[in-house]
Amino acid sequence: MSPARQTFSRRLAWLTGALALGLLLSACVATAPTQPTSSSTPTQPSAPAPAPVAAPAPAPAPAGPPPILPLEQALAGAAAAVFNNAALAGERLPLVIDPLIDGSTWVQSVATRQMETAVLKTVKERFPRYEPLPFSTTSLARGPYVFIGTFTPLDKDGKNIGATDWYRICLALLDIRSGKIVSKGFAGAAAAGVDHTPLPFFQDSPGWSKDSASTGYVSTCQGTKAGDPINPAYWDRIAAAAVINDAINAYQDNRLADALDLYRAALQMPGGKQLRVYNGIYLAQSRLNRRKEAAEAFGELLDYGLEQQQVGVKFLFQPGSTQFVNNPALRNEYAMWLQQIGQRANKSPACLQIGGHTSRSGAEPLNERISLQRAVQVRQRLVAQNSRLTKRITTTGFGSSRAIVGSGTDDARDAVDRRVDFRVMDCAA
């Protein structure tokens, strides 16, 4: 057997085991019935999917930005290209949508949720041989085709630097049995009328860090062509992603106990140690008013981020100020966050660099000064708790030079641009 075939066989066996574990764990979680959404469409059982047929690779997307169209028109064209280019045999093909995300921040938004609904409408009306299924471990066990997509804000030059002038849509259809990308679709959508506000779970999540699961999703969709392999960081975690999706939906439906159980179940699965899971466990414990458990969960979130060498925390400051927002509940929450950060820093032999960031709404010299002052403010609070950290924590201000969203809207859409980073550093001799 060739090395490539051996790798595929091992990965398929691994995925089968992960799906079995996911089915067992998720079956133990008692969840209330939910209204059908783009990620929870009710279906009737049907026969197993037919064996996949290799699809010919369509021509790559043309160089340069695509024509900018209204969102509905752009999405319809890109989705039609995906399904028209998928040369697959079979009368009834199972299909799941792994929720579309922002290509820069990895969040789901009002816009991406609306896009999923529109894709399902396109499938129903124009490609009825596809059978939409909920994104769940039960559905994945049938070996369905998986639809993914990114929706990335860009400026007029096609870069994530200035104000959002348009969005790049990237869509892909995946065959998880073969581990290959079946087909792709691209489009440019106008910014007018687009509500890219993050969904509640993503707004509420305090931590942001480099995360292989999310980068694997984006890398599978962007910079690839039909016939390319699915990024292993995505493929290896798809079973856990289905359970996490159920947990996010439960949280957003205010079924907090169910959400907590699902996040814990995901954590036990192969590939389940993801930023979304640690954020989710913290949020569920916090909203359930379990203060001790919430503090422990935030500490575990920090440990995960610091294992990646850097974690961003979304402290919200008053505009143009180094003071936290005037919200007593948030101030109490921030006090706990700082306590946990100090405890983790004190236990580690490494040093920390605190980096302040701002959105792109102000003049850059002012942004640099405010971002540094905010980092200094956080440092002072940590040192006040434990003087032994005095020589082990340094500060810097990045202004808006490392903005992730870059919209400069100073609202929920670019909250991550106003984060405070904690970066692990070697201590100077």
C-alpha positions as CSV (number, residue, x, y, z in Angstrom):
1,M,0.0,0.0,0.0
2,S,1.4,3.4,-1.0
3,P,2.2,6.0,1.8
4,A,-0.6,8.2,0.6
5,R,-3.1,5.4,0.7
6,Q,-1.9,4.4,4.2
7,T,-2.3,8.0,5.3
8,F,-5.9,8.2,3.9
9,S,-6.8,4.8,5.5
10,R,-5.5,5.9,8.9
11,R,-7.3,9.3,8.7
12,L,-10.6,7.6,7.7
13,A,-10.3,5.1,10.5
14,W,-9.5,8.0,12.9
15,L,-12.5,10.0,11.7
16,T,-14.8,7.0,12.1
17,G,-13.7,6.6,15.7
18,A,-14.2,10.3,16.4
19,L,-17.7,10.1,14.9
20,A,-18.5,7.1,17.1
21,L,-17.3,9.0,20.2
22,G,-19.2,12.1,19.2
23,L,-22.4,10.1,18.7
24,L,-22.0,8.5,22.2
25,L,-21.2,11.8,23.9
26,S,-23.8,13.9,22.2
27,A,-26.5,11.2,22.8
28,C,-25.9,11.6,26.5
29,V,-26.9,15.3,26.4
30,A,-30.6,15.9,26.8
31,T,-31.5,18.9,24.6
32,A,-34.8,20.6,24.2
33,P,-36.3,20.6,20.6
34,T,-35.1,23.6,18.6
35,Q,-36.5,25.4,15.7
36,P,-34.9,24.4,12.4
37,T,-32.1,26.6,11.3
38,S,-29.5,26.4,8.6
39,S,-27.5,24.1,10.8
40,S,-30.3,22.1,12.3
41,T,-32.6,21.1,9.4
42,P,-34.8,18.1,10.3
43,T,-34.6,15.2,7.9
44,Q,-35.8,11.6,7.5
45,P,-33.3,8.7,7.4
46,S,-32.4,7.6,3.9
47,A,-30.1,5.1,2.2
48,P,-26.3,5.5,2.5
49,A,-24.6,8.0,0.2
50,P,-23.3,6.6,-3.1
51,A,-19.6,6.2,-3.6
52,P,-18.0,9.5,-4.6
53,V,-16.9,10.1,-8.1
54,A,-13.9,12.3,-8.7
55,A,-14.8,15.7,-10.0
56,P,-12.7,17.4,-12.7
57,A,-11.0,20.5,-11.5
58,P,-12.7,23.6,-12.9
59,A,-10.6,26.5,-14.1
60,P,-9.0,28.4,-11.2
61,A,-10.6,31.7,-10.1
62,P,-9.4,34.6,-12.2
63,A,-6.7,36.8,-10.8
64,G,-7.7,40.0,-9.2
65,P,-10.9,41.0,-7.5
66,P,-14.2,39.6,-8.9
67,P,-17.0,41.9,-10.0
68,I,-18.7,43.4,-7.0
69,L,-22.4,42.5,-6.9
70,P,-25.2,42.8,-4.3
71,L,-24.8,40.1,-1.7
72,E,-27.8,38.0,-2.7
73,Q,-26.7,38.0,-6.4
74,A,-23.1,37.4,-5.6
75,L,-23.9,34.5,-3.2
76,A,-26.3,32.9,-5.7
77,G,-23.7,32.9,-8.4
78,A,-21.0,31.5,-6.2
79,A,-23.2,28.7,-4.8
80,A,-24.4,27.8,-8.3
81,A,-20.8,27.5,-9.5
82,V,-20.1,25.1,-6.6
83,F,-22.9,22.7,-7.4
84,N,-22.7,23.0,-11.2
85,N,-19.0,22.1,-11.1
86,A,-19.5,19.1,-8.8
87,A,-19.5,16.2,-11.2
88,L,-21.0,13.6,-8.8
89,A,-23.1,10.5,-9.4
90,G,-26.2,9.7,-7.5
91,E,-29.9,10.5,-7.2
92,R,-29.8,11.7,-3.6
93,L,-26.6,13.1,-2.1
94,P,-26.4,13.9,1.6
95,L,-25.2,17.4,2.3
96,V,-24.3,19.4,5.5
97,I,-23.3,23.0,5.9
98,D,-20.5,23.7,8.4
99,P,-21.5,27.3,9.3
100,L,-19.8,29.9,7.2
101,I,-17.4,32.2,9.0
102,D,-15.5,35.5,8.7
103,G,-12.3,34.7,6.9
104,S,-10.3,37.0,9.2
105,T,-11.8,36.7,12.7
106,W,-13.4,33.2,12.3
107,V,-16.7,34.4,13.8
108,Q,-20.2,33.6,12.5
109,S,-22.3,36.7,11.9
110,V,-25.8,37.8,11.1
111,A,-24.7,37.9,7.4
112,T,-23.1,34.4,7.4
113,R,-26.2,32.9,9.0
114,Q,-28.4,34.6,6.3
115,M,-26.1,33.3,3.7
116,E,-26.5,29.7,4.9
117,T,-30.3,30.1,4.6
118,A,-29.9,31.4,1.1
119,V,-27.6,28.5,0.1
120,L,-30.2,26.0,1.4
121,K,-32.8,27.8,-0.6
122,T,-30.7,27.5,-3.7
123,V,-30.1,23.8,-3.1
124,K,-33.9,23.2,-2.7
125,E,-34.9,25.1,-5.8
126,R,-32.1,24.4,-8.2
127,F,-30.2,21.3,-7.0
128,P,-32.9,19.0,-5.4
129,R,-30.8,15.8,-5.7
130,Y,-28.8,17.1,-2.6
131,E,-30.4,16.1,0.7
132,P,-29.7,18.8,3.3
133,L,-29.0,17.3,6.8
134,P,-28.2,19.0,10.1
135,F,-24.5,19.4,10.8
136,S,-24.2,16.7,13.4
137,T,-22.2,13.6,14.2
138,T,-25.1,11.5,13.2
139,S,-25.2,13.1,9.7
140,L,-21.4,12.9,9.4
141,A,-21.6,9.2,10.0
142,R,-23.4,8.9,6.6
143,G,-20.3,10.4,4.8
144,P,-22.1,13.5,3.4
145,Y,-20.7,16.2,1.3
146,V,-19.7,19.2,3.4
147,F,-20.3,22.8,2.3
148,I,-18.1,25.5,3.8
149,G,-17.4,29.1,3.1
150,T,-15.7,32.3,4.2
151,F,-16.9,35.9,4.0
152,T,-14.1,38.3,4.3
153,P,-14.3,42.1,4.6
154,L,-11.8,44.0,2.3
155,D,-11.0,47.5,1.3
156,K,-11.1,48.9,-2.2
157,D,-7.7,47.6,-2.9
158,G,-8.6,44.1,-1.8
159,K,-6.7,44.2,1.4
160,N,-7.8,44.0,5.1
161,I,-6.3,47.4,5.9
162,G,-8.9,50.2,5.5
163,A,-12.7,50.5,5.8
164,T,-14.8,47.7,4.4
165,D,-15.7,48.4,0.8
166,W,-16.7,44.9,-0.3
167,Y,-16.6,41.2,0.9
168,R,-14.9,38.3,-0.8
169,I,-17.1,35.1,-0.8
170,C,-15.3,31.8,-1.0
171,L,-17.3,28.6,-1.1
172,A,-16.2,24.9,-1.3
173,L,-17.9,21.5,-1.4
174,L,-15.9,18.8,0.4
175,D,-16.0,15.0,0.2
176,I,-15.0,13.8,3.7
177,R,-14.8,10.2,2.5
178,S,-12.0,10.9,0.0
179,G,-10.6,13.9,1.9
180,K,-10.8,16.0,-1.3
181,I,-12.2,19.3,-2.3
182,V,-14.9,18.6,-4.9
183,S,-15.6,22.1,-6.3
184,K,-15.2,25.8,-5.5
185,G,-17.1,29.1,-6.0
186,F,-16.0,32.7,-5.6
187,A,-17.7,36.1,-5.7
188,G,-17.4,39.7,-4.6
189,A,-20.3,41.2,-2.6
190,A,-21.0,44.9,-2.1
191,A,-20.8,46.1,1.5
192,A,-24.1,48.0,1.3
193,G,-26.8,46.5,3.4
194,V,-24.6,43.8,4.9
195,D,-25.0,43.2,8.7
196,H,-21.8,41.5,9.6
197,T,-22.4,41.8,13.4
198,P,-21.1,38.7,15.2
199,L,-23.7,36.3,16.6
200,P,-24.1,36.4,20.4
201,F,-21.7,33.6,21.2
202,F,-18.9,35.2,19.3
203,Q,-19.7,38.7,20.7
204,D,-19.6,37.3,24.2
205,S,-16.4,35.2,23.9
206,P,-13.6,36.9,25.9
207,G,-10.6,35.1,24.3
208,W,-9.1,35.3,20.9
209,S,-6.0,33.2,19.9
210,K,-4.5,31.5,16.9
211,D,-6.5,28.3,16.6
212,S,-5.6,25.5,14.2
213,A,-9.2,24.3,13.8
214,S,-10.4,27.7,12.5
215,T,-7.3,28.3,10.4
216,G,-7.7,24.8,8.9
217,Y,-11.3,25.7,7.9
218,V,-10.2,28.9,6.2
219,S,-7.2,27.2,4.6
220,T,-9.4,24.5,3.1
221,C,-11.6,27.2,1.5
222,Q,-9.1,29.9,0.5
223,G,-6.1,29.4,-1.7
224,T,-7.2,26.0,-2.9
225,K,-8.7,24.4,-6.0
226,A,-10.9,21.4,-6.8
227,G,-9.1,18.2,-6.3
228,D,-6.9,19.5,-3.5
229,P,-6.8,17.7,-0.2
230,I,-8.9,19.0,2.8
231,N,-6.6,20.7,5.3
232,P,-5.8,18.0,8.0
233,A,-6.4,20.5,10.8
234,Y,-10.0,20.9,9.6
235,W,-10.7,17.3,8.5
236,D,-9.3,15.8,11.8
237,R,-11.7,18.0,13.9
238,I,-14.9,17.9,11.9
239,A,-16.7,15.5,14.3
240,A,-15.9,17.8,17.2
241,A,-17.0,20.8,15.1
242,A,-20.4,19.3,14.8
243,V,-20.8,19.0,18.6
244,I,-19.5,22.5,19.1
245,N,-22.0,23.8,16.6
246,D,-24.8,22.2,18.6
247,A,-23.3,23.8,21.8
248,I,-23.2,27.3,20.2
249,N,-26.8,27.0,19.1
250,A,-27.8,25.9,22.6
251,Y,-26.0,28.9,24.1
252,Q,-27.6,31.3,21.7
253,D,-31.0,29.7,22.5
254,N,-30.2,30.3,26.3
255,R,-30.2,26.6,27.0
256,L,-27.1,27.1,29.1
257,A,-27.0,23.7,30.9
258,D,-27.3,21.9,27.5
259,A,-24.6,24.1,26.1
260,L,-22.2,23.4,28.9
261,D,-22.8,19.6,28.6
262,L,-22.1,19.8,24.8
263,Y,-19.0,21.8,25.2
264,R,-17.7,19.3,27.8
265,A,-18.6,16.5,25.5
266,A,-16.6,18.2,22.6
267,L,-13.6,18.6,24.9
268,Q,-13.4,14.8,25.4
269,M,-13.4,14.2,21.6
270,P,-10.3,14.0,19.4
271,G,-9.6,17.5,18.2
272,G,-12.0,19.0,20.8
273,K,-9.5,21.2,22.5
274,Q,-10.4,24.4,20.6
275,L,-10.7,28.0,21.5
276,R,-14.5,27.9,20.9
277,V,-14.8,25.1,23.5
278,Y,-12.9,27.0,26.2
279,N,-14.8,30.2,25.5
280,G,-18.0,28.3,25.6
281,I,-17.4,26.5,28.9
282,Y,-16.5,29.8,30.5
283,L,-19.5,31.6,29.1
284,A,-22.0,28.9,30.1
285,Q,-20.6,28.8,33.7
286,S,-20.6,32.6,33.9
287,R,-24.2,32.9,32.7
288,L,-25.2,30.2,35.1
289,N,-23.8,32.4,37.9
290,R,-21.3,29.7,38.9
291,R,-18.5,32.1,39.8
292,K,-15.9,29.6,41.1
293,E,-16.4,27.3,38.0
294,A,-16.3,30.4,35.7
295,A,-13.0,31.5,37.1
296,E,-11.5,28.0,36.7
297,A,-12.9,27.9,33.1
298,F,-11.3,31.3,32.3
299,G,-8.0,30.1,33.7
300,E,-8.2,27.0,31.4
301,L,-8.9,29.3,28.5
302,L,-5.8,31.3,29.3
303,D,-3.7,28.1,29.6
304,Y,-4.9,27.1,26.2
305,G,-4.0,30.5,24.7
306,L,-0.7,30.7,26.4
307,E,0.2,27.2,25.1
308,Q,-0.1,28.9,21.7
309,Q,2.4,31.5,23.0
310,Q,-0.2,34.3,22.8
311,V,-3.8,35.0,23.8
312,G,-5.9,38.1,23.3
313,V,-8.5,39.2,25.8
314,K,-11.3,41.5,24.8
315,F,-11.2,44.1,27.5
316,L,-13.5,47.0,26.5
317,F,-12.3,50.5,27.4
318,Q,-14.1,53.8,27.3
319,P,-13.5,55.7,24.0
320,G,-10.1,57.5,24.1
321,S,-9.5,56.4,27.6
322,T,-7.5,53.9,29.7
323,Q,-10.5,53.2,31.9
324,F,-12.6,50.1,31.4
325,V,-16.2,50.7,30.2
326,N,-18.5,52.0,32.8
327,N,-20.4,48.8,33.4
328,P,-20.3,47.4,36.9
329,A,-21.0,43.8,35.8
330,L,-18.1,43.9,33.2
331,R,-15.8,45.5,35.8
332,N,-16.4,42.7,38.2
333,E,-15.8,40.2,35.4
334,Y,-12.6,42.0,34.4
335,A,-11.3,41.9,38.0
336,M,-11.7,38.1,37.9
337,W,-9.9,37.9,34.5
338,L,-7.0,39.9,35.8
339,Q,-6.8,37.8,38.9
340,Q,-6.6,34.6,36.8
341,I,-4.0,36.2,34.4
342,G,-1.9,37.2,37.4
343,Q,-2.1,33.7,38.9
344,R,-1.1,32.1,35.6
345,A,1.8,34.5,35.1
346,N,3.1,33.9,38.6
347,K,3.1,30.1,38.1
348,S,5.0,30.3,34.8
349,P,8.7,30.7,34.7
350,A,8.3,32.7,31.5
351,C,7.8,36.5,31.1
352,L,4.8,38.2,29.5
353,Q,4.6,41.1,27.1
354,I,1.3,42.9,27.3
355,G,0.3,44.5,24.0
356,G,-2.4,47.0,23.6
357,H,-4.4,47.4,20.4
358,T,-7.0,49.9,19.1
359,S,-9.4,50.0,16.2
360,R,-8.6,52.1,13.1
361,S,-11.1,54.9,13.9
362,G,-8.5,57.4,15.1
363,A,-5.2,59.0,14.1
364,E,-2.4,56.4,14.3
365,P,-0.1,58.5,16.6
366,L,-3.0,58.8,19.1
367,N,-3.9,55.1,18.7
368,E,-0.3,54.1,19.5
369,R,-0.2,56.2,22.6
370,I,-3.6,55.0,23.9
371,S,-2.8,51.4,23.2
372,L,0.4,51.6,25.1
373,Q,-1.4,53.4,28.0
374,R,-4.0,50.6,28.1
375,A,-1.3,48.0,28.2
376,V,0.4,49.9,31.1
377,Q,-2.9,50.1,32.9
378,V,-3.3,46.3,32.8
379,R,0.2,45.8,33.9
380,Q,-0.2,48.0,36.9
381,R,-3.2,46.1,38.0
382,L,-1.4,42.8,37.7
383,V,1.7,44.1,39.6
384,A,-0.6,45.5,42.3
385,Q,-1.8,42.0,42.9
386,N,1.6,40.4,42.9
387,S,4.8,42.5,43.1
388,R,6.9,39.5,42.0
389,L,5.6,40.1,38.5
390,T,7.2,43.6,38.3
391,K,10.3,42.5,36.4
392,R,8.6,39.8,34.4
393,I,5.9,41.9,32.5
394,T,6.7,44.4,29.8
395,T,4.3,46.5,27.7
396,T,4.0,47.8,24.2
397,G,1.4,49.6,22.1
398,F,0.6,48.4,18.6
399,G,-2.1,51.1,17.9
400,S,-4.2,49.8,15.0
401,S,-1.2,48.3,13.1
402,R,-2.4,44.7,13.9
403,A,-6.1,45.2,13.5
404,I,-7.9,41.9,12.5
405,V,-11.2,43.4,11.4
406,G,-10.0,46.9,10.5
407,S,-13.5,48.4,10.0
408,G,-13.0,51.2,12.5
409,T,-16.6,51.0,13.5
410,D,-15.9,50.8,17.3
411,D,-18.7,48.4,17.9
412,A,-19.3,44.7,18.3
413,R,-17.9,44.1,14.7
414,D,-14.4,45.2,15.5
415,A,-14.2,44.5,19.3
416,V,-11.3,42.1,18.7
417,D,-9.3,45.0,17.3
418,R,-9.4,46.6,20.8
419,R,-8.0,43.5,22.5
420,V,-5.1,43.2,24.9
421,D,-2.6,40.5,24.0
422,F,-0.6,38.5,26.5
423,R,2.5,37.0,24.8
424,V,4.9,34.5,26.3
425,M,8.5,35.8,26.2
426,D,11.8,34.5,27.3
427,C,13.0,36.3,30.4
428,A,16.1,38.4,29.8
429,A,19.2,37.1,31.5
